[in-house]
Amino acid sequence: MKSITVGASKDIRFHDDNNNYYINRGLELGINLEFLNAKVLNKTVSLHVPKMLFYTSKHISQITLGKEIIFTEFN
């Protein structure tokens, strides 16, 4: 990820050279922006995003760095 910002509706937005993804209402979920910056900025992470019928969503369901889960909606 190249940058992480706060978007509309308290979303946390992730930007790289080609795409933008978001954690819906990430700040309301208690996600710490400083933690994310330190953990994933300028690193290669795996984003798990829903695959829709005709497109892939930009909504992040899970972020992993290697085998470490950084964020997940799956419980």
N, C-alpha and C positions, 0 to 999 in steps of 0.2 A: 504494500500500500504506500502511496506517495504522500497522501494527506488525509487527515480525519477532521471533520468539522461538524458543527451542530446545524441541523436543517430545520425546516418547518415542523411544527408539532413535536418539538423536542426529539426529533429523529437524530441518530448519529450516522453521518454520511462518510463513506469510505471512497476515496478517489485514487485511481491509478491512471496510467497513460491512456487507456482506452475506455474505461467504464466507471460508473458510479453505482455504489450499492448502499443500502441503508439498513440499520436496525430500527424498526418501528418503535417510536417513543422510548428510545434507549435511555435517555436521561431519567424518564419517569420510572424505569426499571431499576434505577440505582447504579447504572454502569458509570464508572469513573473514566472520564476522558483522558486524564493524565496517565492512568494505568494502561489504557489502550495504546496511547502514543508510545509509551515506553516499551510495551510488549510487541506491537506489530508494525510500527512505522518503519518503512524501508526494509521489510522482511517479506518473504514469500509465505503466505498463509493459504489455507484451503477454506473457501467459502461454500457453505451448503445453502443453495437457493432453490425454491420450489420450481419445478418444471411444469409449465402450464401446457395446455393443448397446442397452442400456436406460438408460444414464446417462452423464454426463461425469465422468471421474475427477477427484480433487482432487490427484493426483500431477503435479508440474511436470516437464516434459521439457526445456523451454527458457524462458528469460526474455530478452526484448529491450527495450531502451529506444531508441526510434527504430530506427536501423539497427544499433546496437551490440548484440552478443550479450553478455549479462551472465553467463549460465550456459547450458550445453547438455549433454545426454546424447548428442547425435548426433555421431558422429565418423566 
